Amino acid sequence: MEFLWCLVVTTSIGVGFKLFSRYKVNTFNAIVINYTVCLVLGTLLDPEVDVPFSKEIIQAEWFLFDALLGLLFITGFNLTAQAIQTSGITLTTLMQRMSLLLTVSFTVLFFKEHFGWLEFSGLLCALLAIVAINQKKSTSLEKSSSPIPIILLAVLAFAASIEILLYYVEKTGIVGHQQMAFTTHGFGIAAVLGWLAMTWLWISGKNNLNGRDVIAGILLGVPNFFSIYLLLKMLNQGWNGSILYPLLNVSVLLLSTFIAIIIFHEKLNKLNWIGIGLATASILLISYSHNTA
């Protein structure tokens, strides 16, 4: 059940970003508000967190990892937004999902997770599906073999870094039962960094916060918080990262594609439909390997 909820909230984040341009939302402002909502939400839901950034929290073994996570959150989200503007949603989404190559490699090499032929077949189908589903006739990927822009490589690196960090702190037992507190304060640090940047931009006359940005940030913050919290919870329940990350990435991509068809009336070409078939095969293979592990 946690996986299904994680799939829903994670997919809704991408849908929200897609709507930002339609309603002329300032993406950076919405991202900062989103992290603020995550901090408030986590504080209200966790009885152990009476005051954010209390002495006990700051002295926790995992707090330095949380500080790094907060920096990765705010930087990675804004890099993604900038990449969408410069390189388009298709290529940006492609690079985000390709992060599972680095993440799965980390889980297998450093934590010696089982990775047999079923897992390999599922991962291969997942990678092919990601490329095929994101392939559009109008993209530069089909028109040119020019080098991948640095910002897209940065998006991939930050996406993988966040996944690897979350996996590491959970599997090493650093977080323990304090998953909610860890999630809350990671978002909180991102919020603090975001407000500092937004204040500086406001003072220099380069940015203004409006009600539309606040509403968008609130609507983004709720699913964003639970996407990370549920991911940590599943890892704590014993999911292998080499199974969970490909399964979640491909499922999100598949659900997002169907939402794009139904709600945004996007058209698919033959390669896209092949990608959907590969994604379905990947989900079945990885799910079967998880159930038989």
N, C-alpha and C positions, 0 to 999 in steps of 0.2 A: 504493500500500500504506500509506503514511503517513496518508493521509486515512482509510482504514478503521480503522486503529488509533486515530487521534484521535477518530473517531466513537464507537468502543467505550468508550474510557476516559472521554470526556466524558459519555456517557450514563450510565455506571456511577456517576458522582458524584451525579447527580440521584436515582438509585435508592437510593443510600446515605442521602441526606438523608431520603428517604421512609420508610426503615426506622428512622431515629433515634427517632422518636416511638413506634414500636411497641415498641422495646426500652428506652425511657426513658433515652436517652443525653442527657447535657448537651451541647447543640450547641456552645456556646462552647468548652468544654474540648476537645471532639473537634476543633474547627477549629484550636486552638493546637497540639495534638499532631500534627495533619495537616501543618501547616507545618514543624514540627520534623522530621518524617519526610522531608519534601521536601528540607530542608537536608542531612540525613545522606545521603539517597539520591544527591543530586547530587554531594556531596563524594566519595562512594565511586565513582561512575561516571565522573567527570571527572578524568583524570590531571593536568590543569593546575591543579586546585584541591587542593593539598596541605593547606592550612589555610584554613578559612572566614574571610572578612574579613581576608585578609592585606594587607600594605601595597600590593602590586601591584594587588589587587582594588579597594581603596579609592581608589587613584589612577587607576583606569581611567576613560576618557572617559564610559562609560555608567553609572557607579555612582550618580550623582545621579538618573538616570532610574530606576534600580533601587530607590532609596530611596522614590521616589514610588510605584513599582509595589507595593512592600511595604505601604505605607500604604493604597493602594487595595484590595489583596487582603484585608487583615484587616478593614477597614471595610466593604467591599462584601459579604463573606461574612456578616458579622454582621447587616448591614442586611437581607440576603436572608432569613436565619433569622427575624429579628423580623417581617419582612413576611409570611412564611408563617404565623406565629402569629396575626397581627392581621387579615390580609386573605385568607388562604388560599393554597393552592398554585397554584390556577388563575390568579388574577390576578397573582400574583408571577411565575409562569413566563411569562405573557403579556408583562409589562413587560420581563423579561429579554431575551426574544427580539426584542422591538420595538427593542432597542438597535441592530439592524443598520441601521435608518433613518439614525441619526446616523453610524454607522461607514462605511457605503457613501457617504454624502454627503461625508464627510471625504476618502476615498480618491479620489473623482472630482474634487472641487473643488481640493484642495491638491496632488494628485499626478497630475492629468490622466489618470487611467486611462480606457481605452476603456469606454464605456457605451452600447451600441447598443440596438436594439429587442428583441433576444433577452434581454439582461441586464435591461432594464426589465420585460419581460413576466415573466421569472423572479422578479424582486424583487416585483412586484405579486402574483403567485400566492403567493409566500412569505408576504407580509404577510396576505393573506386567509386563507391556511391556518393561520397562527398564531392568528388571532382565532377561526376556526371550530373548530379542534381543542380550544381551551381553553374553549369555550363550554359551560357546564353549566346546566341548568334551575334549579339552586339558587343560582347566583351572583347577586350584587347587580348585575352587569353587565347582566343581562336584566331585573332588577326595577326598577332605578332609574337615573336619569341624574345622580346626585349626583357632585360633583367627585371626581377621583381623589385618594386620600390622598397626602400629601407623601412618605411613606416609599416608596410605589411609584414615584414620580417619581425619588426618590433611587436606588432599585435600578436603574432604567433608565439614569440618568446614570453611575453607577459601572460598570455593565456595559459601556457604550459607551466610557468613559474607559480602561478596561483594554484593550479591543480596539484603540482608537486608539493608545495608547501603545506596545503591542507592535508594531503595524504601523509606526509612525513610526521606532522605533529600528532595526527591521530594514531598512526601505527606504532609510534615510539612511546605512546602513553603519556606524552607531555600534557595533553589537554585533560585526559581522564574523563571525569563526569561533568567537567565545566564546559561542555560544548556550547551552551547558550552564551555564557560569559565571553568565551573566546570569539564567537561569531559577532556578538554585540560590540565588543571593543575594537575588533578589526575594522568594522564599519565606522565606529566612532572616531578612530584615528583618521580614517579617510575623510570624515566630515570636518574635523578640525583643520586638516590641511586644505580642504576645499574652501572653507570659510575664510581662511587666511588669504588664499589666492583671490577669491571673489571680492573681498574687502579691498585688496590692493587694486584690482581692476576697477572697482567702483570709485575709489579715491582718484584714480588717474583718468576717470571719465570714459572708460572703455567698456563698461558693462552696467546694466540696470536690471534689478530683479522685479518681475511683475507677477500678478496673480496666476497667470497661465502657467508660468514656470513652476510655481509652488504646487499647483494642482497636479501637474505632470510628474513632479518629483515624488509626491505622496503616492500616486498610483504606481510609480515604478518601485518605490521603496519596499512596499509590502511583499511582492513576489521575490524581489532581490534578496531580502533578508532570509526568507524561507528556502530559497534555492541553495544557499550555502549551508544553512543549519541542517537541512535534510540530507545534504551530501555528507556532512560530517557524521550525522547519525547513522547513515548506512555503512560508512566505513567502520564505525565503532561496532556495528552489528556483525562485522566479519566479511563484508564484501571485499573481494580482491580488486585493487585498482586497475589491473590489466583487463578485468571484465567490466567493472562499473563504468569507467570513463568511455570506452568505445560504445557500450550499450546506450549510455545516456546521450552522448554526442549524436549518434546516428538517429536515435528516437526523437530528439529535439529537431534535428534536421528534417526528418520525415514528417513530423506533426506540423512544423512551420511551413513546409511545402504545401500540405493540404489546406492549411489556413490561407495561404497566399492564393490558392486556386479558388477556394470557396468565398472568401471575404474580399480579397483584393483583385479577383478575376484575372490572375496571371495565367498566361498560356505556357504550356510545356511542350518542348520538342521531343523527338524520339529518344535522344540521349538522356533527357531528364527522366523519362519513364523507365529507361533501363536502370538509371540510378535508384529509382524507387524500388525496383525489383531487387537490386543488389542490397539496398538498405534493409529490406524485409528479410532477405536471406541472412544478412549479418546479425540482425536482432534474434532470429531463430537459432542460429549457430551459437551465439554468445550466451543466450538464455539457457540453451540446452547444456552447454559446458558448465554454467553456473549451477544448474540443478543436479548435475552428476558429479560435481566436485566434492 
